Amino acid sequence: MIEPDFLRTTRSSYDAMAAEYADFFRDVLAGMPLDRAMFAAFAELVQGSGPVVDVGSGPGRVTALLHELGLDVFGVDLSPAMVTLARRTFPGLRFEEGSMLALDLPDGKLGGLVAYYSIIHVPLERLPDVFAEFHRVLAPGGHVLVAFQVGDEPLHLTDGFGHPILLDFHRRQPDQIAGLLGVAGFVVDARLLREPKPGTRESTPQAILLARKPTG
């Protein structure tokens, strides 16, 4: 099976800038109380319902936060450099290489799934495949948390922290993502829409959606 170009360029781009990216975003969640509140709600909902996967775990900071909230969580990332860095930074946690288009996980065994700004590099035509994969690995009653940048025009970057990269950041509207989650079989229970935080790289509103896989 031929790998889609966006997976190849996303992997190579994050491999190139892994160390600088991790350093820049190391403490970003400390200044994001609304995001942390959504993580706390997610953790309360999935507590005791099974393992949780952080898809697109990057340097592991979200995985570590979810672990601190009491979840049995592990990370999956497309970038080998990011996985290596996360394992070194958080040696007590599990991190694996993998693609959200084909997670190496059994059907219906997870209590929760987090995709915190990891669907932003996925072209629109492949999002139904991604959300179908999320639905496949979650147990009935399991929850998914998805974060993304809000907008209509993509951002294309060829430089990342001084490294040559090739990344498209696809901004979406919350109604669009909610609709695609619904088509995949999810029920959206909550939405957070916040303005960009001053002093960060955010330049557009940000959204977090919390959805669940029905039990029936």
N, C-alpha and C positions, 0 to 999 in steps of 0.2 A: 504494500500500500504506500503510495507516494505521500510524503508529509506535506501539508499545506505550507505555503511560503510564509504565512504570518507566524506559524510556530517556529520555523527556522530562524527568522529575523528576530523574533522576541527572545528566543533562547540566546542567540549570539550577542544581542544588545545587552541583556542583563548579565551575561558572563563577563562582558567587557568592563562594565561599570559597577560590579557587585560591591567591592570594598567601599568605594566612595558613596554609593547609594545607601548602603547600610549605615555608614557614619552620619550622613546628612539626616536620615530619618530615624536615628536611634531613639530619640526621646520625644518624637512628635506626638505620640498618644497621650503624653502627660498634659498637653495643652488642648486636648480634644474631649471635653467632658460629655458632650452630647453623643459622640461616637462610643465612648466608654459606657454610657448609659444603655445604649443599644446592645453592646456586648453583654452587659450585666443581665439585661432582660432575656437575651438569647440563652445565656448560661442557666438562668433559672428555669427556663422552659425545657431545656434538654437534659438537665441534671438527672443522672441515673437511668437515662433511656438508651444508652449505648455509646460507642466511641464517636468522636467528632473529628472531622478532617478540615484542616485549613488549606484550601486549594489556592495555590499561588502564594505560598507562605513566605517567599522571599528570604530575608535575613532572620525570620523567626519571631519577630517582636509580637505579632498577634497571637501566634501559637503559644508563646510564653504567657501572655496575658490571660488567654483562655485557660491555661493550666493553673494559673494563680486563682482563677475563679472556680476551681474545683473540677474541671472537666478532664475526662480521659481523651486527650487530644493529640493528634500528630499532624505534621505538615507535609504537603506535596508541592513541589515546584518544578517548573520546566527547566530551569537553569542549574546545571551541575555546580557552577561556582557559588550560586546562592545556597544550594543544599549543603555544600562543604562549609560555607561560612556559618550557616545556622547551626550545624552540628557542633562546630567549634565554640560558638557563643553560648549555646544551650545544650551542653553534653548530656543532660539528663532527659532530653526530649528526643522524639523520633522524627526524622525528616527523610523523605524519599523523593527521588526524581519521578516525574510523571506528567501527563497531559490531561487537562480537564475534558478533552474530547474522548479519552479512553482511559478512565481511571482503573488501575489494577486492583479493584475491590469487588467483593461479591455483591450480589443483588440484595437490597433491603436489609442491610445490617447496621447502618449508621443511625445514631440518634440525631446528629446535626451536621451541617456543612456550612462553612464560612467561605465566601469569595469576596474578600475585602480589596477592592480595586484590582481584581485580577481578570475580570471580564472585559476590561477597557481596551484590550488589544485584539479582541475577537471581532471580526467583521460581522455585520448584521445577519448575513445569510447563514452563518454558523452558530449563532446564538441558540436557535432551537435545538441543535444537536447537543450543545453544552448543557442546557437546562434539562433535556431528556436524560442525559447522563447523571446529572445531580439527582433527578427523580429516581433513577434506577437504583442508586446506591443507598438511598435513604429508606429507613423502615417506615411503615405507615405511622403517621403521627409525628414523624421527624420534621425538624425545622431547618430552613436555609436562610442565611443572612447574606445579602448582596449589596455591595457599595460601589458607587460609580460617580463620575462627573456628569453634571447636567448641562445639556446644550444640544445643538443641532449640527455644528460643524466640527470635524475632527481636527486634532492637532498633530502635525507631522514633525518629528524631531530627528535630526541627523547628528546631533552632538549631545552627549550625556556625561556631565562632569569631566569634560575634556577628552572624552573617548568618542570615536566615530561609531554611531549607532544608526539603526533604521527602525523607528517605532512610530506607529499610528495610535493615538489616544482617541478612541471613539467615545464621544459624549452622547448621552442618551437622555430621553425624557422619561420621567418616572412612569407615566401611563404606558409608554411603549414597553418598558421592562416588565411592568406588572402584567400587561397583556400576554407577553411571551411566556412568563411564568405560568399564567393561567392555562395557556395552550398546552404546556408541558404537564399539567395536572396539579399545579400548586394552587393554594388559596392564600392570597396576600392578606396578612393580618395587621400590619403596621407599616407606616412610611415616615421617614425623617427627611426633611428637606431643610438644609441650612445654607447660609451665605458663606462665601469663601472667608477663611480665617486670615486676618492681617498678619503679615510677617512670615507667611508660608508661601509655597509655590502655587497655591490654589488661586485660580483666576476666574472660576465659574462657580455657581452653586453646586452643592454636593448632596447626594441622596443615598440613603440606606433603606432597603426594603427587607422586611421580615415576613417569610411565608412558610407554610407548612404543607406537608403531604397528607391528604386526608386519610383517615383510618378505614373508611368504607369505600 
